[in-house]
């Protein structure tokens, strides 16, 4: 489902066909629709304004909230952000913003591509392969991205997560590797109407 914030961002997008543009618009748009604050966790207001200026010139929004204040939820946001920052293809400002957007979206409840407002999982996979190639290459079995990220975090912490000696024998195999929902028709229709 698209939100008015998403439509406004894409209508003013400097690079409308770029996967990073879709990701930033999706994460911000979904946060606006849900009333989340800040819109992108961990990102300073200065960086958020630079992101808007670089990708969505003329859009005026605040990130909201204290973006650097730790969450009371005790979730894995900081650990995931660190993992992504370590695996950026390059240590550019844009890739840093993307790390914050992915980590923010990963704290939501749907598949990661849906939480990022992307049209389908293949767009997310392409985005991750281009911007985090070494990390994406570790997902050789095409595990669902959130499951994959959490598996990486557990491995870094030395916590075993699989109920079996290997994934193919695990009773949760279908949860980690099964099919995901089809393309988001609202996003596909909006993108198709606004090339």
Residue, then its C-alpha position, 0 to 999 in steps of 0.5 A: x500500500x502506498x502512502x501520500x508521503x511515498x507519492x510525494x517523494x517519488x513525484x519529486x525524485x531526482x532519480x526515479x528509477x534508481x532502487x535506492x530512491x525507491x528504498x528511501x521513498x518506501x522506508x520514509x513513506x511507510x514510516x509516515x503512514x504508520x506514524x513512526x518517529x523518527x522516520x529513519x532510525x539512527x539518522x541525524x536530522x542533518x543527514x536526513x535533510x541531506x538525503x532529502x536534498x540529494x534524492x527528493x529536492x523540494x520535499x520538506x519533512x523532519x526525521x522527527x524524534x531523537x534519532x540517536x536515542x537508543x530504542x526502549x524495545x531492545x531490538x537488534x537495530x544497532x547490531x544490524x546497522x553495524x553489520x550493514x555499515x561493515x559490509x557497504x560496497x563503499x563508505x559513501x554518505x549515500x551508502x551510510x544512509x541506505x544502511x540506516x534505511x535498511x536497518x530501520x525497515x528491518x524492525x517492522x513486521x512484514x517481509x523486508x521488501x514490503x517494509x521498504x516499500x519496494x515493488x518485489x523481493x527481486x528489487x531488494x535483492x538487486x539493491x543489496x547485491x549492488x550496495x552490500x555485495x560481500x554480505x549478499x553473497x553470503x546468502x547463497x541459499x536465497x534465504x529470506x533477507x530478514x531471516x538471513x540478517x538475523x542469522x548473521x547477527x546470531x553467528x556473530x554473537x556465537x548463538x546457534x539458531x538452527x534446530x538441525x545440523x544444517x538448514x535443509x533438515x530444519x523444521x523451519x526450512x519453509x519459514x526461512x526459504x519459502x516463497x514470499x507474497x507476490x509483488x505489491x500491486x499498489x507500488x507497481x501501479x504507482x511506479x508504472x504510472x510515474x516512470 
